[in-house]
Each structure stands twice: as structure tokens, then as C-alpha cells.
Amino acid sequence: MGNSKVKLAVIGLGGRGRGLLGNLLAMEDVEISAVCDAFEDRLQLGLNMVTEAGRPQAEGYANYHELLKREDVQGVVVATTWITHAEIAIAAMRAGKYAAIEVGGAASLEECWELVRVSEQTGMPCMLLENCCYGRNELAVLNIVKQGLLGELIHCQCGYEHDLRHEVAMGEQNRHNRYRNYLNRNGELYPIHGLGPISKILNINNGNRMLTLTSMSSKARGIRQWATDKFGETSDLAKTEFAQGDIVTTMIKCAHGETILLVHDTTLPRPYSRAGRVQGTKGLWMEDNNSIHIEGRSPEHQWESFDNYLGEYDHPLWKEYIKEGIRSGHGGMDHLVLRAFAESVRDNTPTPIDVYDTAVWMAITVLSEESVALGSAPVAIPDFTKGKWISRQPVPAGKYSLDTIDESLYRL
């Protein structure tokens, strides 16, 4: 394991990009060689962050192609608009760099296949920065599943349930591209926060895979009602027709018979939730009531608080993390997912979320759009591993692995 600094660049310096940049600047072994944004004001904000952190001055670029010519950049973190994530990651891998992309759905299956082809051709990894895979509860549930407490898994639920009415409605003024996606698209636009952890729990792409999906979308009223209440019924925003339904529900069938219910709910008033549920032949875990029930251990027909199980089943990564001090960013998840990427770059090893995960999770969006457009018809989910999922060679166990848990790797 090397000790040299990891030289990374950040492309896309909106709110999320600057958040990731701040987390990276807090890591002593990471050097930010360059930053990039098409907007001059955002670019300058990113450059200022590097300087204010007491780091060597980074080079600023308006064109990511110019940045990718730099030989000293080992990996790039891409936090641009959703529909540009894949093309930038593809260009980065072709330039011989590790690619990490922020979450967001794909606009076409072709770009997902191209991510896979280019990663295979160049040998460069492409990692989706799904921070929720490193959430404390999600990793504890992963540990519980691997220890067999829930039995054979049957059904999972997940989603993105987050009141984003202000963010979406004001997207044009704030240069947030979610607005244009909601204006023109209708489907499961943001599947990955829920689907990422559930996929790892169900061994997707490593002995299992998703086969088909069916999506249904409700009518769109939430943002128009919000705009009417805020600005009056004669305002332009209150009269705007959004394509994206308020609630999009997607059912997914897996190769070994498990089912997944995925919900997108971002334009109606509600508290935040990722709607997690993992259910097997011996019990189930539920996020929304922070509860678990395990047959033979829990009182019959009664929930127990999941907090009672964290002490015993906390993932060793989180045990170490709590001991050493949790870093900022969505409760600490951002730090962990960025460390997973940075250490993979440093050690020249595969990333724990690989290009096959990235491709299939992103593809759910465009497949969902197709199903909705076809009146909720079933749509086949491509096998981006091209059959390798059946008996893939396991990646060597690592501290940030989402496939195996080796307690000897942690300082406990």
C-alpha cells in the first residue's frame, strides 16, 4: 500500500461539486491538481476553496478535455449535470484516469454500454459515488444479511423520498439541471440512493442480477401547487406543465426470484426517507420506523428498535470510523465513499462500486422512462456483465468492500 499523495481533479463545481471538493481538501493524502467548471463564477469559487485550505494552487479549466490532458491527474471526480456524467467519465477513462461520477440516472442505454466498453478496453475503473452504500444503517443491514439473520432474502424496498419542490422549481434561476429533467422526462430519475445499497445486499452483478422492471407514474401536481402557493396562480411557474409525475413506482424482478420496489417521490410535502426494507424468510428490517423483527429473537409479532442491534452488528468500517472520528458530509457517508475512491486510485486497485454497478444502476432511469411511456409495460434490464455475473471472480477483500467483510482489515 503506497503512501504518496493521490492527485485528483474535480469537474463540476456547483453546490454538490464544491461539497465533494471540500471533503477531498480535508484529506491530507489527496492533492487537488485541477478543477473545472463551464461557469466562471463557480470555477473561481472552487479555486478559492483550494487556496483557502492552504493547498498548492490548483489549475482552473473551463473545458474538461483540456484538464484531462494533464499527466499528473490520476483520477477525476465528476459532479456536473446528470446528462454529462457518462460522457466525461468515458473521456477520463480514455485519458487513462480513474473516473468517479456523482449519482444520477442515464439518458440512454448506449452511454451505459459505452461506459462498460471503455472501462474494459482501457482497464480504468468507473465508480459511481453512491454515498448511501456507506450509510451506517445500510452497512449494518448488509452485515446482518451476510450473517444470515434474515434468512433467504425475498423482497426489498427502497427509494428517494425527499421534498425537493423548492430545488426543482427554482432550478432555472439557480442553474440546477434537475428542473429541465423534470420538465421533459417522466420516470425513475434518481434511482441510485436506494438501489445502490439494496443491490449490494442482493449480490447484484456478483451471483445475481436484475432481469426486468415495470414503472408507473402518477400525475404531476406538486410543483405547480407549490408555485401557486408561493407566487400566485398567474405566475409563469404555476402555469408550467411538468412531465415528471409526482410519484413514480418501479417493480424489479431479480434472477433468483427476489423483487424490489423502488419509489421516486420528490415533489410533494414529506419528511426525508430512502424507504429501506429488507425482508427474508427469518425476518425484516424497516428504515421508516427504525425497526427490525427477527424470528426466534424478537418478541412474537412485535418490532424491536434497530438501535438495539447496532452495537452487535455495526459494520467494522463504521466501528473504526466512530473510533477515529466521523468526518462531515451527509452524516459521514461522503467521506467514506470518497476515501473508497481515493484509496483505490492510490493503490491501483479495483473500486468497490465498479463499472457494471454504475451502468446498471444508471440504466434504471432510461428503462423506467420507457416502461412509463409504454403504459407500464415490462422492460428487460440489460446484463452489462455479459454473463460474468453468474461466476465472477471475487475482488480481493478491502476495507471499503461492499461484497465481503474481513474484520482483520480494521483498527478496532
C-alpha positions in Angstrom: 0.0 0.0 0.0 1.5 3.3 -1.1 2.0 6.4 0.9 2.3 9.0 -1.9 -0.4 11.7 -2.4 -3.3 10.9 -4.7 -3.7 13.6 -7.4 -7.3 14.2 -8.2 -9.3 16.7 -10.2 -12.9 17.8 -9.7 -15.1 18.6 -12.7 -18.3 20.4 -11.9 -18.3 23.0 -9.1 -22.0 23.6 -8.4 -23.2 23.0 -4.8 -22.6 19.3 -4.8 -19.2 19.5 -6.6 -17.9 22.1 -4.0 -19.2 19.9 -1.2 -17.1 17.0 -2.6 -14.2 19.3 -3.1 -14.3 20.4 0.5 -14.3 16.8 1.7 -11.3 16.0 -0.5 -9.4 19.0 0.7 -9.8 17.7 4.3 -7.8 14.6 3.3 -4.1 15.1 3.8 -3.1 12.5 1.3 -5.2 13.9 -1.5 -3.9 16.7 -3.7 -6.3 18.6 -6.0 -4.3 19.4 -9.1 -7.1 20.9 -11.1 -10.7 22.0 -11.1 -13.1 22.6 -13.9 -16.5 24.3 -14.5 -18.1 25.9 -17.5 -19.3 28.8 -15.3 -16.5 31.3 -14.4 -18.0 32.2 -11.0 -18.2 28.6 -9.9 -14.7 27.9 -11.2 -13.4 30.8 -9.1 -15.2 29.5 -6.0 -13.5 26.1 -6.5 -10.1 27.7 -6.9 -10.6 29.8 -3.8 -11.5 26.7 -1.8 -8.2 25.1 -2.7 -6.3 28.2 -1.7 -8.2 28.8 1.5 -7.5 25.2 2.5 -3.7 26.1 2.4 -3.1 23.8 -0.5 -0.9 24.4 -3.6 -2.7 26.4 -6.2 -4.9 24.3 -8.5 -5.2 25.0 -12.2 -8.6 26.1 -13.4 -10.3 24.9 -16.6 -13.5 25.8 -18.4 -13.0 22.8 -20.8 -12.7 19.3 -19.2 -10.9 18.0 -22.3 -8.0 20.3 -21.6 -7.9 19.2 -18.0 -7.8 15.5 -19.0 -4.6 16.1 -20.9 -2.7 16.6 -17.7 -0.4 13.7 -16.9 -0.3 14.5 -13.2 -4.1 13.8 -12.7 -4.7 10.2 -11.6 -8.4 10.4 -11.1 -11.3 12.7 -11.7 -14.4 13.3 -9.6 -17.3 14.3 -11.9 -20.2 16.4 -10.4 -21.7 18.0 -13.4 -25.3 17.8 -14.7 -26.7 14.3 -14.9 -26.7 14.0 -18.7 -23.0 14.8 -18.9 -21.7 12.3 -16.3 -21.2 9.4 -18.6 -19.5 11.3 -21.5 -17.0 12.9 -19.1 -16.3 9.6 -17.4 -15.7 8.0 -20.8 -13.3 10.7 -21.8 -11.5 10.4 -18.4 -11.0 6.6 -18.8 -9.8 7.0 -22.3 -7.2 9.5 -21.0 -6.0 6.8 -18.6 -7.6 8.1 -15.4 -9.9 6.6 -12.7 -13.4 8.1 -13.0 -15.8 8.8 -10.2 -19.2 10.2 -11.0 -21.9 11.7 -8.9 -25.2 9.9 -8.8 -27.9 10.4 -11.4 -29.7 8.4 -14.0 -28.6 7.8 -17.6 -30.2 9.4 -20.6 -29.6 6.4 -22.9 -28.6 2.7 -22.8 -25.8 3.4 -25.3 -23.9 5.6 -22.8 -24.2 2.8 -20.2 -22.8 0.3 -22.6 -20.0 2.7 -23.7 -19.0 3.1 -20.0 -18.6 -0.6 -19.8 -16.8 -1.0 -23.1 -14.3 1.8 -22.4 -13.6 0.6 -18.9 -12.9 -2.9 -20.2 -10.8 -1.7 -23.1 -8.7 0.7 -21.0 -8.6 -1.2 -17.8 -9.6 2.0 -15.9 -12.4 1.8 -13.3 -15.5 3.9 -13.2 -17.1 4.3 -9.8 -20.5 5.8 -9.1 -20.1 7.8 -5.9 -23.1 6.3 -4.2 -22.6 7.6 -0.6 -25.6 5.8 0.7 -23.8 2.4 0.2 -21.7 3.6 3.1 -24.5 4.7 5.4 -24.2 3.3 8.9 -27.6 1.6 8.9 -27.2 0.3 5.3 -23.8 -1.3 6.2 -25.2 -2.7 9.4 -28.0 -4.3 7.5 -25.5 -5.7 5.0 -23.6 -7.2 7.9 -26.8 -8.7 9.3 -27.7 -10.2 5.9 -24.3 -11.7 5.4 -24.5 -13.3 8.9 -27.8 -14.9 7.9 -30.1 -13.4 10.5 -32.8 -12.5 7.9 -32.7 -15.9 6.2 -33.1 -16.2 2.5 -34.0 -12.7 1.0 -37.3 -12.4 -0.7 -38.2 -8.8 -1.1 -36.6 -5.3 -0.8 -37.9 -1.8 -0.9 -36.0 1.4 -1.4 -36.4 4.9 -3.0 -35.7 8.5 -2.9 -38.4 10.3 -0.9 -37.3 13.9 -0.5 -39.2 17.1 -0.7 -37.3 19.0 -3.5 -40.1 21.3 -4.6 -38.0 24.4 -4.0 -34.9 23.0 -5.6 -36.7 21.8 -8.7 -38.9 24.8 -9.1 -36.1 27.3 -8.7 -33.7 25.3 -10.8 -33.6 27.7 -13.8 -32.6 30.6 -11.6 -30.1 28.6 -9.6 -28.6 26.7 -12.6 -29.7 23.4 -11.3 -30.4 21.0 -14.1 -32.9 18.9 -12.2 -35.5 21.5 -13.3 -35.0 20.7 -17.0 -35.1 16.9 -16.4 -38.4 17.2 -14.6 -39.8 19.5 -17.3 -39.0 17.0 -20.1 -38.7 13.5 -18.6 -41.0 11.1 -16.8 -39.6 8.1 -14.9 -37.4 7.0 -12.1 -35.0 9.9 -12.5 -32.9 9.3 -9.3 -32.9 5.6 -8.5 -29.4 5.1 -7.0 -29.6 6.2 -3.4 -32.0 3.4 -2.6 -31.0 0.9 -5.3 -27.2 1.0 -4.6 -27.3 -0.4 -1.1 -30.1 -2.9 -2.0 -28.1 -4.1 -5.0 -25.1 -4.9 -2.8 -27.4 -6.7 -0.3 -28.8 -8.8 -3.1 -25.4 -9.5 -4.7 -26.4 -7.8 -8.0 -23.7 -8.4 -10.7 -22.0 -11.0 -8.3 -24.2 -14.1 -8.4 -27.4 -12.3 -9.1 -28.8 -9.7 -11.5 -31.9 -7.6 -12.2 -34.0 -9.0 -15.0 -37.0 -6.8 -15.8 -38.8 -3.7 -14.5 -42.2 -2.2 -14.7 -42.8 1.5 -13.9 -45.9 3.6 -13.3 -46.0 7.4 -12.9 -48.7 9.4 -11.2 -49.9 12.8 -12.5 -47.8 15.9 -11.8 -49.3 18.5 -9.5 -46.8 19.0 -6.6 -44.6 21.8 -8.1 -47.5 23.6 -9.7 -49.3 23.7 -6.3 -46.1 24.9 -4.6 -45.6 27.6 -7.2 -49.2 28.7 -6.9 -48.9 29.0 -3.1 -45.7 30.9 -3.3 -46.1 33.1 -6.4 -49.8 33.0 -7.3 -51.8 31.1 -9.8 -51.0 33.6 -12.6 -47.2 33.2 -12.3 -45.3 31.5 -15.1 -44.1 28.7 -12.9 -47.7 28.0 -11.7 -48.7 27.5 -15.3 -45.7 25.3 -16.2 -46.5 21.7 -17.2 -44.0 19.3 -15.8 -43.6 15.8 -17.4 -42.3 14.2 -14.3 -45.0 12.5 -12.2 -45.1 13.2 -8.5 -44.8 9.6 -7.6 -43.0 7.0 -9.8 -43.2 3.4 -8.7 -40.9 0.7 -10.2 -41.0 -3.0 -9.6 -37.9 -5.0 -10.4 -37.6 -8.8 -10.7 -34.2 -10.5 -10.0 -32.7 -13.6 -11.4 -33.2 -15.6 -8.3 -36.8 -14.6 -7.7 -36.3 -11.6 -5.4 -38.4 -8.5 -6.0 -37.5 -4.8 -5.4 -40.0 -2.0 -5.0 -38.4 1.4 -5.9 -40.2 4.7 -5.3 -39.3 8.2 -6.6 -41.2 10.9 -4.5 -39.7 14.4 -4.6 -42.4 16.9 -5.5 -44.9 16.5 -2.6 -44.6 17.6 1.0 -43.0 14.9 3.1 -40.1 14.1 5.5 -36.9 12.6 4.0 -36.6 8.8 3.6 -34.8 6.2 1.5 -37.7 3.8 2.2 -35.4 0.9 3.1 -36.9 -2.5 3.7 -35.1 -5.9 3.5 -37.2 -8.9 4.1 -36.3 -12.6 4.2 -37.6 -16.0 5.5 -36.4 -15.2 9.0 -37.3 -11.5 9.5 -37.1 -8.0 8.1 -35.6 -4.6 8.7 -37.6 -1.3 8.1 -36.0 2.1 7.8 -39.0 4.3 8.3 -39.8 3.1 11.8 -36.1 2.2 12.5 -37.2 -1.3 13.3 -36.3 -4.9 12.9 -38.0 -8.2 13.6 -36.1 -11.5 13.7 -38.0 -14.7 14.2 -37.0 -16.5 17.3 -35.2 -13.5 18.7 -37.7 -10.6 18.6 -41.0 -10.8 20.7 -43.6 -12.5 18.6 -45.4 -10.2 16.2 -43.6 -7.2 17.6 -41.0 -4.7 16.3 -37.7 -4.0 18.0 -35.7 -0.8 17.7 -32.9 -1.3 15.2 -30.7 0.8 17.6 -30.6 -2.3 19.9 -28.8 -4.2 17.1 -26.2 -1.6 16.1 -23.8 -2.5 19.0 -23.6 -6.1 17.9 -23.9 -5.8 14.2 -22.4 -2.4 13.3 -20.2 -2.9 10.3 -16.5 -2.9 11.3 -15.9 0.1 8.9 -18.3 2.2 11.0 -16.8 0.9 14.3 -13.4 2.1 13.2 -14.9 5.3 11.8 -16.6 6.2 15.0 -13.5 5.4 17.0 -11.3 7.7 14.8 -13.9 10.5 14.4 -16.7 10.9 11.9 -16.0 13.4 9.1 -18.6 15.8 7.6 -20.8 15.1 4.6 -24.3 13.6 4.8 -23.6 12.2 8.3 -20.1 10.9 7.3 -21.1 8.9 4.2 -19.4 11.3 1.8 -16.1 10.9 3.4 -16.3 7.1 3.3 -17.2 6.9 -0.4 -14.5 9.4 -1.4 -12.0 7.5 0.7 -13.0 4.3 -1.1 -12.3 6.0 -4.4 -9.1 7.8 -3.4 -7.5 4.7 -1.9 -8.4 2.7 -4.9 -6.6 5.2 -7.1 -3.7 5.3 -4.7 -3.3 1.6 -4.5 -4.2 1.0 -8.2 -6.9 -1.5 -7.2 -10.5 -2.0 -8.4 -13.1 0.3 -7.0 -15.7 -1.3 -4.6 -18.5 0.1 -6.8 -17.4 -0.9 -10.3 -18.4 0.0 -13.9 -21.1 -2.8 -14.0 -22.8 -1.5 -10.9 -22.5 2.1 -12.3 -24.0 1.1 -15.7 -27.0 -0.9 -14.4 -27.9 1.5 -11.6 -27.9 4.4 -14.1 -29.7 2.5 -16.7 -32.8 2.1 -14.5 -33.7 5.7 -15.3 -34.0 5.3 -19.1 -35.6 1.9 -18.8 -38.2 3.3 -16.4 -39.0 6.1 -18.8 -39.5 3.5 -21.5 -41.9 1.5 -19.3 -43.9 4.6 -18.3 -44.2 5.6 -22.0 -45.4 2.2 -22.9 -48.2 2.2 -20.4 -46.2 0.4 -17.6 -45.1 -2.4 -19.9 -42.3 -4.7 -18.6 -38.9 -3.8 -19.9 -35.8 -6.0 -20.0 -32.8 -4.8 -18.0 -29.5 -5.5 -19.9 -26.8 -7.7 -18.5 -23.8 -5.3 -18.6 -21.5 -8.1 -17.3 -22.4 -10.2 -20.4 -22.9 -13.3 -18.3 -20.0 -12.8 -15.9 -22.4 -12.2 -13.0 -23.0 -15.9 -12.8 -19.5 -16.7 -11.6 -17.4 -13.5 -11.4 -14.0 -13.8 -9.8 -14.2 -12.1 -6.4 -12.3 -8.9 -6.0 -9.7 -9.2 -3.1 -11.2 -8.1 0.2 -10.7 -4.5 1.0 -11.5 -2.1 3.8 -14.3 -0.4 1.7 -15.6 -3.6 0.1 -19.3 -3.9 -0.3 -19.1 -7.5 -1.2 -17.1 -9.1 1.6 -16.4 -8.2 5.3 -13.0 -9.0 6.7 -12.6 -7.7 10.3 -8.9 -8.1 10.2 -8.6 -5.1 7.9 -9.9 -2.6 10.5 -8.4 -0.9 13.6 -10.9 -2.0 16.2 
